[in-house]
Amino acid sequence: MRILANEDAQMANALAERLRREAPDVALTLIGRDGTPRGPVADAEILFRFNMTNTSLVAMLQAAPNVRWVHTGSAGVDRFIGLVQQYAPQAVLTNSSGTMSQPIAEFALGLMFAAAKQLPLFIHAQQRHEWLKSRDHLPELRDIHGSRLLILGLGSIGQTLARLASGVSMRVAGVRRTPLAADEQIPHVEQVFAQDGNWRALLPEMDFVAVCLPLTPATRNLISTAELAALPSRAWLVNISRGAIIDEAALIAALREKRIGGAALDVTQTEPLPPDSPLWDLPNVILTPHISWQSPGDDARALDLFMENLRRYRAGEPLLNVVPFDVGY
């Protein structure tokens, strides 16, 4: 049995060490950053994708017709799921959903605190060596306690965010793809709507809307002109999933006209964000470079999941985090 994986120093070394300890009979071929394999490829059954370009992914799938399982170190699969389905339709696809939920949820909550307490304003004043002292010229600082949060996407990240938000006394509602069963509950969430339900009626009450959805045809531009118009002028959008879920042109217009309080964006429609994007200079925008997933333990958690699935694969047991091609996440 052979695994193909990226020649990424930290993760590749950790994977090689785990295989030596736990599965010494499994061979590993590393793929260079230029897509060149450092060993045999044709007999590989498993491909572990992390930081692999789509060009390299396609090349490996074409060179390894026996691949039966593709695993990704990311939670999102929107950028390459079609390629796996096209070039390895016989393979099972799994993702690393759940391994990054805590740091991403913490980051999202941190962005809400930054918005409520106007931290960018004070950071910019610090850079100017300016002491802001007149309350008459400062925006109102708001309480997180008691504020309303709508979480779009109640998967692992969304549910973790709901738990953290309820811990600081936020009132949480949420949206997920399917309705709740009659006997089903989601902890820390007061109201749960299906994605095709009446969740938009809640928008005028919200202080924050957190986007935690995967990008699929059904979620692309889910937040657009009508949804932005329904939000109150105090509301902030927080996006830590995929930029294309928000109609960026509609968002920029709403931000320029100050029809909403602001947007805290860890993701954008185009990444890296182009230098000429208006988002850079809008005063009611907080930008971070798709970094919310990072934490000291993220690689270890992703590798733990992969090794458990490798054990299951070899034992003929069902794999964790299987991504159905027809659902897309």
C-alpha positions in Angstrom: 0.0 0.0 0.0 1.3 3.4 -1.0 0.4 7.0 0.0 1.1 10.1 -2.0 1.5 13.3 0.0 3.0 16.8 -0.4 6.6 17.4 0.3 5.8 19.9 2.9 8.6 19.9 5.5 6.6 20.0 8.7 3.6 17.8 7.8 5.5 15.4 5.6 8.1 14.7 8.3 5.4 14.2 10.9 3.4 11.9 8.5 6.6 9.9 7.7 7.3 9.5 11.4 3.7 8.4 12.2 3.8 5.8 9.4 7.1 4.4 10.7 5.6 3.9 14.1 2.1 2.9 13.3 2.1 1.5 9.8 5.7 0.5 8.8 4.5 -1.6 5.9 2.8 1.4 4.2 5.0 3.2 1.6 5.1 7.0 1.2 5.9 8.9 -1.9 6.3 12.7 -1.5 5.3 15.1 -4.2 7.6 18.2 -4.7 6.2 21.7 -4.8 6.7 21.6 -8.6 4.5 18.5 -8.8 7.4 16.1 -9.3 7.1 12.8 -7.4 10.1 11.7 -5.4 9.3 8.0 -5.9 6.8 5.5 -7.3 3.3 6.8 -8.0 1.4 4.3 -10.1 0.6 1.8 -7.3 -0.7 4.4 -4.8 -4.1 3.8 -3.3 -4.2 6.9 -1.1 -3.6 10.6 -1.7 -3.2 13.0 1.2 -3.6 16.5 -0.1 -2.3 19.5 1.9 -1.1 22.7 0.2 -1.2 20.8 -3.1 -2.0 22.8 -6.2 -4.8 21.7 -8.4 -2.3 21.1 -11.2 -0.3 18.7 -9.1 -3.5 17.1 -7.8 -4.7 16.3 -11.3 -1.2 15.1 -12.4 -1.1 12.7 -9.4 -4.6 11.4 -10.0 -3.8 10.8 -13.7 -0.5 9.0 -12.8 -2.1 6.9 -10.1 -5.2 5.2 -11.5 -5.5 2.9 -8.4 -6.2 5.8 -5.9 -9.2 4.8 -3.9 -9.1 7.4 -1.2 -8.3 11.1 -1.3 -8.0 13.0 2.0 -7.5 16.7 2.4 -6.0 18.6 5.3 -8.6 21.3 4.8 -12.3 21.4 5.8 -13.4 23.0 2.6 -13.3 21.0 -0.6 -14.9 23.5 -3.0 -11.7 24.3 -4.9 -11.0 20.8 -6.0 -13.9 18.4 -5.4 -14.8 18.5 -9.1 -11.3 17.4 -10.0 -11.4 14.4 -7.7 -14.8 13.4 -9.1 -13.6 13.8 -12.7 -10.2 12.2 -12.4 -10.8 9.6 -9.6 -14.5 8.9 -9.6 -13.7 5.6 -7.9 -12.2 7.3 -4.9 -13.7 8.2 -1.6 -13.1 11.9 -0.6 -12.6 12.8 3.1 -11.8 16.2 4.7 -10.5 17.5 8.0 -13.7 19.1 9.2 -13.6 19.5 13.0 -9.9 19.7 13.4 -9.8 23.5 13.1 -13.2 24.3 14.6 -12.0 25.7 17.9 -9.4 28.2 16.5 -11.7 29.3 13.7 -14.6 29.9 16.1 -12.3 31.7 18.6 -11.1 33.9 15.7 -14.7 34.7 14.7 -15.6 35.6 18.2 -12.5 37.8 18.4 -13.5 39.7 15.3 -16.9 40.4 16.9 -15.3 41.8 20.0 -13.0 43.9 17.8 -16.0 45.3 16.0 -18.0 45.9 19.1 -15.2 47.6 21.0 -13.9 49.6 17.9 -10.4 48.2 18.3 -9.3 49.1 14.7 -10.0 52.8 15.5 -7.7 52.7 18.6 -5.0 50.7 16.8 -4.9 53.3 14.0 -4.8 56.1 16.6 -1.9 54.3 18.3 0.0 54.2 15.0 -0.5 58.0 14.7 0.5 58.5 18.4 -2.9 60.1 18.9 -4.7 59.9 22.3 -8.4 59.8 21.7 -10.0 61.4 24.7 -13.2 63.2 23.7 -16.3 61.0 24.0 -18.0 63.4 21.7 -15.8 62.4 18.8 -15.7 58.6 19.5 -18.1 56.0 18.2 -20.2 54.2 20.7 -18.6 51.0 22.1 -21.1 48.2 22.3 -21.7 45.3 24.6 -21.3 41.7 23.4 -23.4 40.6 26.3 -27.0 40.2 25.1 -26.3 40.9 21.4 -27.9 38.8 18.7 -25.9 36.5 16.5 -27.1 34.6 13.5 -24.7 31.7 12.5 -25.1 30.7 8.9 -23.9 27.0 8.9 -24.3 24.9 12.0 -21.6 22.3 11.2 -18.6 21.8 13.5 -17.3 25.4 13.3 -20.8 26.9 13.6 -21.7 24.8 16.7 -18.4 25.6 18.3 -19.0 29.3 17.7 -22.5 28.9 19.2 -21.0 27.4 22.3 -18.4 30.2 22.7 -20.9 32.9 21.9 -23.4 31.6 24.5 -20.6 31.6 27.0 -20.4 35.4 26.8 -24.2 35.7 26.9 -24.9 36.3 23.2 -28.2 35.1 21.9 -27.7 32.7 19.1 -29.8 31.6 16.1 -28.6 29.4 13.3 -29.2 28.2 9.8 -28.3 24.7 8.5 -29.0 22.8 5.3 -31.8 20.6 6.6 -34.6 21.2 9.1 -34.2 19.8 12.6 -36.0 16.5 13.4 -38.8 16.7 15.9 -36.6 15.3 18.7 -33.4 17.1 17.6 -31.7 20.0 19.3 -28.5 22.0 18.8 -27.0 23.1 22.1 -26.6 26.9 22.7 -28.8 27.8 19.7 -32.2 29.3 20.4 -33.7 29.0 16.9 -32.7 26.8 14.1 -33.8 27.3 10.5 -33.3 25.3 7.4 -31.4 27.0 4.6 -34.6 27.2 2.5 -36.6 28.4 5.5 -37.6 31.8 6.8 -34.3 32.7 8.4 -34.1 36.0 6.5 -36.9 37.3 8.7 -34.4 37.4 11.6 -32.0 39.7 9.9 -33.5 43.0 11.1 -32.9 41.9 14.7 -29.3 40.8 14.3 -26.2 42.5 15.7 -23.8 40.0 14.0 -24.1 37.5 11.2 -21.3 34.9 11.1 -20.8 33.0 7.8 -19.7 29.4 8.6 -21.0 27.7 5.5 -19.2 25.6 2.9 -19.2 27.1 -0.6 -21.6 25.2 -2.9 -23.9 26.3 -5.8 -26.6 26.7 -3.2 -24.6 29.0 -1.0 -22.8 31.2 -3.6 -23.9 34.8 -3.1 -26.3 33.7 -0.4 -25.8 37.1 1.2 -26.5 39.7 -1.4 -28.4 43.0 -1.9 -31.7 41.9 -0.3 -30.1 40.3 2.8 -27.8 43.3 3.3 -30.8 45.7 3.1 -32.6 43.7 5.7 -29.8 44.1 8.3 -29.9 47.0 10.8 -27.3 49.7 10.5 -25.5 48.4 13.6 -25.0 44.9 12.2 -21.6 43.4 11.3 -20.9 40.6 8.9 -18.2 38.1 10.0 -17.0 35.7 7.3 -14.5 32.9 8.1 -15.5 30.4 5.5 -15.5 31.4 1.8 -15.6 34.9 0.2 -18.0 34.0 -2.6 -20.8 33.3 -0.1 -21.2 37.0 0.1 -21.9 39.1 -3.0 -18.8 41.3 -2.7 -20.0 44.1 -5.0 -23.2 44.4 -2.9 -21.3 44.3 0.3 -18.9 47.1 -0.8 -21.9 49.2 -1.7 -23.5 48.6 1.6 -20.3 49.4 3.5 -19.6 52.6 1.5 -23.1 53.9 2.2 -22.8 52.7 5.9 -26.1 50.8 5.6 -24.5 48.1 7.9 -22.1 48.6 10.7 -19.2 46.8 9.0 -17.7 43.6 7.9 -14.9 41.5 9.4 -13.5 39.3 6.6 -11.0 36.5 7.0 -11.8 35.4 3.4 -12.6 37.3 0.2 -13.9 36.5 -3.2 -10.4 36.7 -4.7 -7.4 35.7 -2.6 -5.0 37.3 -2.1 -7.2 40.4 -2.1 -6.2 42.5 -5.1 -4.3 45.8 -4.1 -7.0 47.9 -5.8 -9.9 46.4 -3.9 -12.0 49.0 -2.1 -12.2 46.7 0.9 -8.6 47.7 1.9 -9.5 51.3 2.6 -13.1 51.2 3.9 -13.0 52.3 7.6 -15.7 49.8 8.6 -13.9 46.7 7.4 -11.5 44.4 9.3 -9.4 42.3 7.0 -7.3 39.2 7.9 -5.5 37.0 5.3 -7.5 33.7 5.6 -5.6 32.9 8.7 -8.4 31.9 11.2 -7.7 28.2 11.0 -4.1 28.5 12.3 -3.2 27.2 15.7 -0.2 25.4 17.3 -2.0 22.1 17.1 -3.7 22.2 13.7 -1.3 19.9 11.9 -1.3 17.4 14.7 -5.1 17.3 14.8 -5.3 16.9 11.1 -2.7 14.1 11.1 -4.5 12.3 14.0 -7.6 12.2 11.9 -5.8 10.9 8.8 -4.1 8.2 10.8 -7.4 7.1 12.3 -8.9 6.9 8.9 -5.9 5.0 7.6 -6.5 2.4 10.3 -10.1 2.3 9.3 -9.3 2.0 5.6 -7.0 -0.9 6.1 -9.5 -2.6 8.4 -12.3 -2.1 5.9 -14.3 0.1 8.3 -16.3 3.2 7.3 -14.1 6.3 7.0 -14.7 9.5 9.0 -15.6 12.8 7.3 -16.6 11.3 4.0 -17.7 14.1 1.6 -20.6 13.1 -0.7 -19.9 14.4 -4.2 -23.6 15.3 -4.7 -23.7 17.5 -1.6 -20.2 19.0 -2.0 -19.1 19.1 1.7 
